[in-house]
Amino acid sequence: MTTTTFSDSRALILGLGIAGLAPFLLAVAWALWHPINYMPIIIFCYYSACILSFLAGSLWRHSGQTASLLIQSNGVTLLAAFGLVAFHIEHNYSLFMLMTGFVWMLYLDLFKTDYAPWYKRFRSVVSIVVIALHVVLLAIR
């Protein structure tokens, strides 16, 4: 059995985080290229909700964390789910709700977890890019 070194884990985390931006970036590029096509917005919103739920669920691995953090992680997941429902009413509601979820997760990651400083910096950069991409779609729609 091989063990993963800390530097290998860090490289994997960085690589997966950066690769995770690709669907967001591609959907926004597609939306900018074809502004009357709703498919990139649908893809963006569904991917956004999936990633948001994944991030919220990752907070559960902190077994020593407070009940408040665990309850808030469920709140973020519910916000993502309601964001998808809102898409069928008005896609801008969906984008705004999902963006709010990423802001909420950024707050939780930065101030309510004991993540390593390098990881908090990395999550901040990735989250700010994702939030900015939500703003771009809100602005063009």
N, C-alpha and C positions, 0 to 999 in steps of 0.2 A: 504494500500500500504506500503510495507516495503522499507526502504532505505538501501542502501549498505554503509557500513562504509569504510573509507579509507583503513583500514587494510584488509578488505575483498576484495576490489578492487585490492590491491597490491598482495594478495595471488592468486587471479584469474589470474592476468596478469603473474605472475611468473609461475604458473601452466600451463597456455596455451603456454607460450613461451618455457618452457622445453618440454612439450608434442609435440610441433611443430618441435622439433629436431628429434623425433622418425622416421618419414619417411626418412629423410636424412640419419640417422644412419643405418637404415635397408637396404636402397638401397645400401649404400657403403659396408656394410657387405656382402650382396648378390653378389655384383660385385667382391669383394675379394674372395668369395667362388667359384664363377663360372666366371672367367675372360673372357671367350669367349662368354658369354651370354650378349646381348645388352639390354634386358628388364630392368635390374636395372638402366642402364644409362638413358633409356627413362623415366622411372618413376622419377628418380632423377631430370632430366632436366625439366620435366613438373611441378613437385611440386615446384622446385626452381623458375620457372617463375611465378607460382601462388602466392607464398609467396612474391616474389619481387614486384609484382604488388600490392598486398595488402598493403605492407609496404609503397610503394610510394603513394598510395591513402590515407593512414592515415595522410599524411602530409597536406592534404586539410582541415582537421579539425581545423587547425591553421588559423582562419579567419584573424587574424592580421598580418600574415606573408607576406613577400615580394612577388612580382610577380615572381622574380627570383626563389624562392623556389618552387612555384607552377609549373613553366615551367620545372624546373629540375625534379620534381616528374613525370611529363609527359615523360621526357626524359628517366628516369629509366624504366618506363612502356614500352616504345617503345624498349628500349634495351632488355628487357625480351622477348618481342614479336619477335624481330629479332633474339634473341638467339634461340628460338624454330625453326624458319625458317632455321637458320644455322645448326641445327641438321641434316637436310636432306642433307646438303653438307658435313659436317665433324663434328662428335660429339664433338671433342676437341674445335672447334670454339664455339660451343654452351656452353660448360662448361666454357670456358674462358670469353665469353660475360656475362653469368649469374654471374660468380664470380665478374667480374668488376662491375656489378650492385649492388652487396652486398657491395663492397668496397665504391661505390658512396653513397649508402644509409647510411652506417656507418658514412661517412663524414658529410652528411646532418644532421643525427640525433645528432651527437656530437657538431657540430659547427654552425648549422643554425636553431636550434629549441630551444624552452624554456622548454624542458622536465625537469622533476625533476632529480637531480643528481643520485638518486638510479636507476631510469629508464635508464638513459644514461649508467650507469655501467652495468646494466643487458643486455641492447641491445648490448653493446660492446662485452660482453662475448659470447652471443648467435651468434652474427654476426661473430666473430672470429672463432667459432667452424664451422659454415656453410662455411665460406671461406676456412678453412683448409680442410673440406671434399671435396670441389671442387678441391683443390690441390691434394688430395689423388687420386681422380678419374682421373685427368689429368696425374698423375704420373704412374698409372697402365695401362693406355690406350696408 
